[in-house]
Amino acid sequence: MAETTPVPNTCKAGVVVNEGPNFHLEVQDVPVPEPGPGELLIQLAHTGLCGSDIHFMLSDLGISMSTFAVRSPGHEGAGRVAKLGPGVTGWAVGDRAGIKPIWDVCHNCEQCWSGEEQYCVKAVHTGLMTTGSYQEFCLSAAIYTSRIPDGVSDEQAGPIMCSASTMHRALKDSNLKPGNWIVFPGGGGGVGIQGVQLAKAMGMRPIVVDGGEEKKALALSVGAEEFVDFRTEGDVAASVKKIADGIGAHGVLVTAWQSYKNAISFIGDRVGGKVMCIGLPPNDQNVITGDSPTHMAMKKLSITGTIVGTMQDTAAALDYARRGLLKPIHEVRGLGAWPESVQQLKRGEVVGRVVIAFGKE
């Protein structure tokens, strides 16, 4: 965007109507906000659709968008700076910029100082506590906005802001090593498929557990060594164990919360196995299947929670994409397809990631 391009008074947005179990999304014209001190106004070209958006719209995590007067979720935006707020330095109109799951943090606590700012107790969650990337022109804290490098398109960069960044952090937190077998339940979805690619690039050996030929083809095309279809395989855990040296996986990265009940079984007889909890279940679901402390002790089994990536994770994931090690796994759709695309995501029918283009009807 050129510096002389005028900013319009209104823009397109995906607005949640009837927040809760019977929500639906409408594309509406909304006012363009004015950036305050330290803020950027970003014109987004694309936004990804994430499973967390569905939780926010369903209001099933124990906290509601409406509490913060937010009507547009989303946290996977990519575009360009349209306007600078007072006091902003280091950014210029036209710079490429991305919107992430965390809008800003305090920058002055133990978590922020130690490179784990996503756990800052004062973190502002994009699309939940402040308007998200479902709005074409949205605000972003300049100090916490990610720069998008040349060589990565906006339509690819959008999902990287959340899905790839989140998986990069989970892989780092797992401390798994090159050559290790790693299982991705739900690995044919938008988050898991990014993890498959990153694990492969890091030298690990991905196994995807998911259902359907489309997801199988996608998973194998981007680096999964094996695909186990839970719809047709009688004993998924046994199949995983057979693939993973007849012992079991070294790690399991759970992105589909429905898979928590089976996650420990994929470890098999492996000593030192790790289950990484990533996907968020509804607030009323207790989905981790219990294991005896004796078994956990004897097998040195660990279960670890991990959430979205840091600024550093986002930069690293963007660099993997720039180098061609993280392939585009999205389908670009226009504004007219947005409401139904959200419902498809809610029903679990999306393969990979759906990206909405604001400039496409």
Secondary structure, DSSP 8 states (H G I E B T S, - for coil): --TT----SEEEEEEEES-STT-EEEEEEEE-----TTEEEEEEEEEE--HHHHHHHHT-SS--GGGGT-------EEEEEEEE-TT--S--TT-EEEE-SEEE--SSSHHHHTT-GGG-TT-EEBTTTB--TTBSEEEEEGGG-EE--TTS-HHHHHHIIIIIHHHHHHHHHHT--TT-EEEEETTTBTTHHHHHHHHHHTT-EEEEEE-SHHHHHHHHHTT-SEEEETTT-S-HHHHHHHHTTTT--SEEEE-SGGGHHHHGGGGTT-TT-EEEE-S---TT--------HHHHHHTT-EEEE--S--HHHHHHHHHHHHTTSS---EEEE-GGGHHHHHHHHHTT---BEEEEETT--
